[in-house]
Amino acid sequence: MIDLSNFPEKSMKYNEIITIEPGKRSGKPCIRGMRITVYDILEYLASGMTEAEILEDFSELTSEDIKACLAFAAERERKLFVVS
């Protein structure tokens, strides 16, 4: 059984961390206006990098930044729906 007692009731507020600027990285969602995209972080995680490894490679990032990327992706996925 999964313990959900520590599961947050609402997603974190990522909108102060994730930014979208038309002239930066082709308008892709970036972290705090930097040129590191949400997609970049998700790719690193999917390839097997740990949060600690990402933070070591990108000293300008924080744990909150990575959580914001995950929250952004989760919210985006939640909004998708399939039309059949």
N, CA, C and O atoms as a GROMACS GRO file, in nm:
protein
  336
    1MET      N    1   0.084  -0.118   0.000
    1MET     CA    2   0.000   0.000   0.000
    1MET      C    3   0.089   0.124   0.000
    1MET      O    4   0.195   0.126   0.063
    2ILE      N    5   0.046   0.227  -0.069
    2ILE     CA    6   0.120   0.353  -0.078
    2ILE      C    7   0.069   0.448   0.029
    2ILE      O    8  -0.051   0.470   0.043
    3ASP      N    9   0.164   0.505   0.105
    3ASP     CA   10   0.129   0.602   0.209
    3ASP      C   11   0.113   0.739   0.145
    3ASP      O   12   0.211   0.796   0.097
    4LEU      N   13  -0.006   0.792   0.144
    4LEU     CA   14  -0.034   0.922   0.084
    4LEU      C   15  -0.042   1.035   0.188
    4LEU      O   16  -0.081   1.147   0.155
    5SER      N   17  -0.006   1.006   0.312
    5SER     CA   18  -0.019   1.107   0.416
    5SER      C   19   0.072   1.228   0.394
    5SER      O   20   0.039   1.338   0.439
    6ASN      N   21   0.183   1.210   0.327
    6ASN     CA   22   0.274   1.321   0.302
    6ASN      C   23   0.257   1.380   0.163
    6ASN      O   24   0.332   1.470   0.124
    7PHE      N   25   0.162   1.331   0.088
    7PHE     CA   26   0.140   1.379  -0.048
    7PHE      C   27   0.072   1.515  -0.043
    7PHE      O   28  -0.031   1.531   0.024
    8PRO      N   29   0.128   1.615  -0.114
    8PRO     CA   30   0.067   1.748  -0.110
    8PRO      C   31  -0.071   1.748  -0.174
    8PRO      O   32  -0.095   1.679  -0.273
    9GLU      N   33  -0.161   1.827  -0.116
    9GLU     CA   34  -0.296   1.832  -0.169
    9GLU      C   35  -0.301   1.906  -0.302
    9GLU      O   36  -0.385   1.875  -0.387
   10LYS      N   37  -0.214   2.002  -0.321
   10LYS     CA   38  -0.210   2.077  -0.444
   10LYS      C   39  -0.067   2.080  -0.496
   10LYS      O   40   0.028   2.072  -0.418
   11SER      N   41  -0.053   2.092  -0.627
   11SER     CA   42   0.079   2.100  -0.686
   11SER      C   43   0.149   2.226  -0.641
   11SER      O   44   0.086   2.325  -0.603
   12MET      N   45   0.281   2.221  -0.645
   12MET     CA   46   0.357   2.340  -0.606
   12MET      C   47   0.331   2.451  -0.706
   12MET      O   48   0.291   2.427  -0.820
   13LYS      N   49   0.352   2.571  -0.663
   13LYS     CA   50   0.334   2.689  -0.748
   13LYS      C   51   0.460   2.706  -0.832
   13LYS      O   52   0.558   2.765  -0.787
   14TYR      N   53   0.457   2.656  -0.953
   14TYR     CA   54   0.575   2.661  -1.040
   14TYR      C   55   0.582   2.788  -1.124
   14TYR      O   56   0.686   2.816  -1.184
   15ASN      N   57   0.474   2.866  -1.130
   15ASN     CA   58   0.467   2.978  -1.222
   15ASN      C   59   0.564   3.092  -1.189
   15ASN      O   60   0.584   3.181  -1.271
   16GLU      N   61   0.624   3.092  -1.071
   16GLU     CA   62   0.726   3.191  -1.040
   16GLU      C   63   0.865   3.142  -1.080
   16GLU      O   64   0.960   3.220  -1.084
   17ILE      N   65   0.877   3.013  -1.110
   17ILE     CA   66   1.005   2.954  -1.146
   17ILE      C   67   1.013   2.926  -1.296
   17ILE      O   68   1.115   2.953  -1.359
   18ILE      N   69   0.906   2.874  -1.352
   18ILE     CA   70   0.904   2.840  -1.495
   18ILE      C   71   0.858   2.963  -1.573
   18ILE      O   72   0.751   3.017  -1.549
   19THR      N   73   0.941   3.005  -1.667
   19THR     CA   74   0.911   3.124  -1.748
   19THR      C   75   0.909   3.088  -1.895
   19THR      O   76   0.979   2.998  -1.940
   20ILE      N   77   0.828   3.161  -1.970
   20ILE     CA   78   0.822   3.143  -2.115
   20ILE      C   79   0.842   3.280  -2.178
   20ILE      O   80   0.763   3.372  -2.157
   21GLU      N   81   0.950   3.292  -2.254
   21GLU     CA   82   0.983   3.417  -2.321
   21GLU      C   83   0.998   3.388  -2.469
   21GLU      O   84   1.077   3.302  -2.508
   22PRO      N   85   0.922   3.459  -2.554
   22PRO     CA   86   0.923   3.430  -2.698
   22PRO      C   87   1.062   3.424  -2.762
   22PRO      O   88   1.083   3.341  -2.850
   23GLY      N   89   1.155   3.508  -2.722
   23GLY     CA   90   1.286   3.510  -2.786
   23GLY      C   91   1.389   3.418  -2.725
   23GLY      O   92   1.503   3.414  -2.771
   24LYS      N   93   1.352   3.344  -2.623
   24LYS     CA   94   1.448   3.259  -2.553
   24LYS      C   95   1.413   3.112  -2.574
   24LYS      O   96   1.302   3.069  -2.543
   25ARG      N   97   1.507   3.037  -2.626
   25ARG     CA   98   1.491   2.893  -2.651
   25ARG      C   99   1.361   2.864  -2.727
   25ARG      O  100   1.289   2.769  -2.697
   26SER      N  101   1.333   2.948  -2.824
   26SER     CA  102   1.215   2.933  -2.911
   26SER      C  103   1.084   2.934  -2.833
   26SER      O  104   0.986   2.872  -2.875
   27GLY      N  105   1.081   3.004  -2.722
   27GLY     CA  106   0.959   3.015  -2.645
   27GLY      C  107   0.927   2.894  -2.559
   27GLY      O  108   0.816   2.882  -2.507
   28LYS      N  109   1.025   2.804  -2.543
   28LYS     CA  110   1.003   2.686  -2.458
   28LYS      C  111   1.007   2.727  -2.311
   28LYS      O  112   1.074   2.824  -2.275
   29PRO      N  113   0.937   2.654  -2.227
   29PRO     CA  114   0.938   2.684  -2.083
   29PRO      C  115   1.079   2.666  -2.025
   29PRO      O  116   1.138   2.560  -2.038
   30CYS      N  117   1.131   2.771  -1.963
   30CYS     CA  118   1.265   2.772  -1.905
   30CYS      C  119   1.259   2.791  -1.755
   30CYS      O  120   1.155   2.827  -1.699
   31ILE      N  121   1.371   2.767  -1.691
   31ILE     CA  122   1.381   2.784  -1.547
   31ILE      C  123   1.434   2.923  -1.515
   31ILE      O  124   1.545   2.958  -1.555
   32ARG      N  125   1.354   3.003  -1.444
   32ARG     CA  126   1.390   3.136  -1.396
   32ARG      C  127   1.457   3.222  -1.502
   32ARG      O  128   1.551   3.295  -1.472
   33GLY      N  129   1.412   3.214  -1.625
   33GLY     CA  130   1.465   3.299  -1.730
   33GLY      C  131   1.600   3.254  -1.785
   33GLY      O  132   1.655   3.317  -1.875
   34MET      N  133   1.652   3.145  -1.732
   34MET     CA  134   1.779   3.091  -1.783
   34MET      C  135   1.751   3.016  -1.913
   34MET      O  136   1.636   3.001  -1.953
   35ARG      N  137   1.855   2.970  -1.976
   35ARG     CA  138   1.840   2.897  -2.101
   35ARG      C  139   1.825   2.746  -2.080
   35ARG      O  140   1.840   2.669  -2.174
   36ILE      N  141   1.797   2.705  -1.958
   36ILE     CA  142   1.774   2.565  -1.925
   36ILE      C  143   1.624   2.542  -1.928
   36ILE      O  144   1.549   2.606  -1.854
   37THR      N  145   1.581   2.450  -2.015
   37THR     CA  146   1.438   2.428  -2.032
   37THR      C  147   1.386   2.317  -1.940
   37THR      O  148   1.462   2.235  -1.888
   38VAL      N  149   1.255   2.317  -1.922
   38VAL     CA  150   1.188   2.209  -1.851
   38VAL      C  151   1.219   2.077  -1.921
   38VAL      O  152   1.247   1.976  -1.855
   39TYR      N  153   1.216   2.078  -2.052
   39TYR     CA  154   1.244   1.958  -2.130
   39TYR      C  155   1.385   1.906  -2.100
   39TYR      O  156   1.405   1.786  -2.084
   40ASP      N  157   1.483   1.996  -2.091
   40ASP     CA  158   1.620   1.956  -2.059
   40ASP      C  159   1.623   1.876  -1.929
   40ASP      O  160   1.682   1.768  -1.922
   41ILE      N  161   1.560   1.931  -1.826
   41ILE     CA  162   1.560   1.866  -1.694
   41ILE      C  163   1.488   1.731  -1.700
   41ILE      O  164   1.535   1.633  -1.643
   42LEU      N  165   1.374   1.727  -1.768
   42LEU     CA  166   1.301   1.600  -1.779
   42LEU      C  167   1.383   1.496  -1.854
   42LEU      O  168   1.381   1.378  -1.818
   43GLU      N  169   1.456   1.538  -1.956
   43GLU     CA  170   1.542   1.446  -2.031
   43GLU      C  171   1.654   1.392  -1.942
   43GLU      O  172   1.685   1.273  -1.946
   44TYR      N  173   1.715   1.479  -1.861
   44TYR     CA  174   1.821   1.434  -1.772
   44TYR      C  175   1.767   1.332  -1.673
   44TYR      O  176   1.830   1.228  -1.649
   45LEU      N  177   1.651   1.360  -1.615
   45LEU     CA  178   1.590   1.266  -1.521
   45LEU      C  179   1.554   1.134  -1.589
   45LEU      O  180   1.578   1.027  -1.534
   46ALA      N  181   1.497   1.143  -1.708
   46ALA     CA  182   1.457   1.023  -1.782
   46ALA      C  183   1.578   0.938  -1.822
   46ALA      O  184   1.566   0.816  -1.836
   47SER      N  185   1.692   1.003  -1.841
   47SER     CA  186   1.812   0.928  -1.881
   47SER      C  187   1.879   0.861  -1.761
   47SER      O  188   1.975   0.785  -1.778
   48GLY      N  189   1.828   0.888  -1.641
   48GLY     CA  190   1.880   0.822  -1.522
   48GLY      C  191   1.960   0.910  -1.430
   48GLY      O  192   2.005   0.864  -1.325
   49MET      N  193   1.980   1.038  -1.466
   49MET     CA  194   2.050   1.128  -1.375
   49MET      C  195   1.966   1.150  -1.250
   49MET      O  196   1.843   1.156  -1.257
   50THR      N  197   2.032   1.162  -1.139
   50THR     CA  198   1.961   1.192  -1.015
   50THR      C  199   1.952   1.343  -0.998
   50THR      O  200   2.022   1.418  -1.067
   51GLU      N  201   1.867   1.386  -0.908
   51GLU     CA  202   1.857   1.528  -0.878
   51GLU      C  203   1.993   1.582  -0.834
   51GLU      O  204   2.034   1.691  -0.874
   52ALA      N  205   2.061   1.505  -0.750
   52ALA     CA  206   2.193   1.548  -0.700
   52ALA      C  207   2.293   1.567  -0.814
   52ALA      O  208   2.371   1.662  -0.814
   53GLU      N  209   2.290   1.478  -0.911
   53GLU     CA  210   2.382   1.489  -1.026
   53GLU      C  211   2.350   1.612  -1.109
   53GLU      O  212   2.441   1.682  -1.155
   54ILE      N  213   2.222   1.639  -1.129
   54ILE     CA  214   2.182   1.758  -1.206
   54ILE      C  215   2.227   1.884  -1.132
   54ILE      O  216   2.282   1.976  -1.193
   55LEU      N  217   2.205   1.888  -1.003
   55LEU     CA  218   2.243   2.005  -0.924
   55LEU      C  219   2.394   2.024  -0.921
   55LEU      O  220   2.443   2.136  -0.914
   56GLU      N  221   2.467   1.914  -0.926
   56GLU     CA  222   2.614   1.922  -0.930
   56GLU      C  223   2.661   1.977  -1.064
   56GLU      O  224   2.755   2.057  -1.069
   57ASP      N  225   2.597   1.934  -1.173
   57ASP     CA  226   2.635   1.979  -1.307
   57ASP      C  227   2.590   2.122  -1.336
   57ASP      O  228   2.655   2.194  -1.412
   58PHE      N  229   2.480   2.163  -1.276
   58PHE     CA  230   2.424   2.296  -1.299
   58PHE      C  231   2.410   2.367  -1.164
   58PHE      O  232   2.304   2.366  -1.102
   59SER      N  233   2.518   2.428  -1.119
   59SER     CA  234   2.521   2.487  -0.986
   59SER      C  235   2.421   2.601  -0.968
   59SER      O  236   2.388   2.638  -0.856
   60GLU      N  237   2.374   2.657  -1.079
   60GLU     CA  238   2.277   2.767  -1.070
   60GLU      C  239   2.135   2.718  -1.040
   60GLU      O  240   2.047   2.798  -1.010
   61LEU      N  241   2.112   2.587  -1.050
   61LEU     CA  242   1.980   2.531  -1.022
   61LEU      C  243   1.964   2.494  -0.876
   61LEU      O  244   2.062   2.473  -0.804
   62THR      N  245   1.839   2.488  -0.833
   62THR     CA  246   1.806   2.445  -0.698
   62THR      C  247   1.713   2.324  -0.705
   62THR      O  248   1.659   2.291  -0.811
   63SER      N  249   1.696   2.260  -0.593
   63SER     CA  250   1.602   2.148  -0.583
   63SER      C  251   1.461   2.195  -0.619
   63SER      O  252   1.385   2.122  -0.683
   64GLU      N  253   1.427   2.317  -0.578
   64GLU     CA  254   1.295   2.373  -0.609
   64GLU      C  255   1.276   2.387  -0.760
   64GLU      O  256   1.165   2.368  -0.810
   65ASP      N  257   1.381   2.420  -0.831
   65ASP     CA  258   1.373   2.433  -0.977
   65ASP      C  259   1.334   2.300  -1.041
   65ASP      O  260   1.250   2.295  -1.130
   66ILE      N  261   1.396   2.193  -0.994
   66ILE     CA  262   1.366   2.060  -1.049
   66ILE      C  263   1.224   2.020  -1.014
   66ILE      O  264   1.152   1.965  -1.098
   67LYS      N  265   1.182   2.046  -0.892
   67LYS     CA  266   1.043   2.016  -0.853
   67LYS      C  267   0.945   2.098  -0.936
   67LYS      O  268   0.837   2.050  -0.972
   68ALA      N  269   0.981   2.222  -0.966
   68ALA     CA  270   0.894   2.306  -1.049
   68ALA      C  271   0.880   2.248  -1.189
   68ALA      O  272   0.771   2.252  -1.247
   69CYS      N  273   0.988   2.192  -1.243
   69CYS     CA  274   0.981   2.128  -1.375
   69CYS      C  275   0.885   2.010  -1.372
   69CYS      O  276   0.804   1.992  -1.463
   70LEU      N  277   0.895   1.930  -1.268
   70LEU     CA  278   0.805   1.814  -1.255
   70LEU      C  279   0.661   1.859  -1.237
   70LEU      O  280   0.570   1.801  -1.297
   71ALA      N  281   0.639   1.961  -1.156
   71ALA     CA  282   0.503   2.011  -1.135
   71ALA      C  283   0.446   2.069  -1.265
   71ALA      O  284   0.329   2.048  -1.296
   72PHE      N  285   0.528   2.141  -1.340
   72PHE     CA  286   0.486   2.198  -1.468
   72PHE      C  287   0.444   2.086  -1.563
   72PHE      O  288   0.338   2.093  -1.625
   73ALA      N  289   0.529   1.983  -1.574
   73ALA     CA  290   0.499   1.871  -1.663
   73ALA      C  291   0.374   1.796  -1.619
   73ALA      O  292   0.293   1.755  -1.702
   74ALA      N  293   0.358   1.777  -1.489
   74ALA     CA  294   0.240   1.707  -1.437
   74ALA      C  295   0.112   1.786  -1.467
   74ALA      O  296   0.011   1.729  -1.506
   75GLU      N  297   0.119   1.917  -1.447
   75GLU     CA  298   0.002   2.002  -1.474
   75GLU      C  299  -0.033   2.000  -1.622
   75GLU      O  300  -0.150   1.995  -1.660
   76ARG      N  301   0.068   2.003  -1.704
   76ARG     CA  302   0.046   2.000  -1.849
   76ARG      C  303  -0.018   1.867  -1.891
   76ARG      O  304  -0.109   1.863  -1.974
   77GLU      N  305   0.032   1.761  -1.834
   77GLU     CA  306  -0.023   1.628  -1.863
   77GLU      C  307  -0.168   1.618  -1.815
   77GLU      O  308  -0.252   1.560  -1.883
   78ARG      N  309  -0.196   1.674  -1.699
   78ARG     CA  310  -0.332   1.671  -1.644
   78ARG      C  311  -0.430   1.741  -1.736
   78ARG      O  312  -0.547   1.702  -1.745
   79LYS      N  313  -0.383   1.846  -1.803
   79LYS     CA  314  -0.471   1.924  -1.890
   79LYS      C  315  -0.498   1.857  -2.025
   79LYS      O  316  -0.593   1.894  -2.095
   80LEU      N  317  -0.416   1.759  -2.060
   80LEU     CA  318  -0.437   1.690  -2.188
   80LEU      C  319  -0.557   1.597  -2.177
   80LEU      O  320  -0.586   1.543  -2.070
   81PHE      N  321  -0.625   1.580  -2.286
   81PHE     CA  322  -0.734   1.484  -2.289
   81PHE      C  323  -0.740   1.421  -2.427
   81PHE      O  324  -0.693   1.479  -2.525
   82VAL      N  325  -0.796   1.304  -2.432
   82VAL     CA  326  -0.803   1.230  -2.557
   82VAL      C  327  -0.945   1.240  -2.612
   82VAL      O  328  -1.043   1.216  -2.541
   83VAL      N  329  -0.953   1.276  -2.738
   83VAL     CA  330  -1.082   1.280  -2.805
   83VAL      C  331  -1.092   1.154  -2.890
   83VAL      O  332  -1.007   1.128  -2.975
   84SER      N  333  -1.196   1.076  -2.866
   84SER     CA  334  -1.210   0.953  -2.945
   84SER      C  335  -1.334   0.954  -3.029
   84SER      O  336  -1.360   0.858  -3.101
   0.00000   0.00000   0.00000
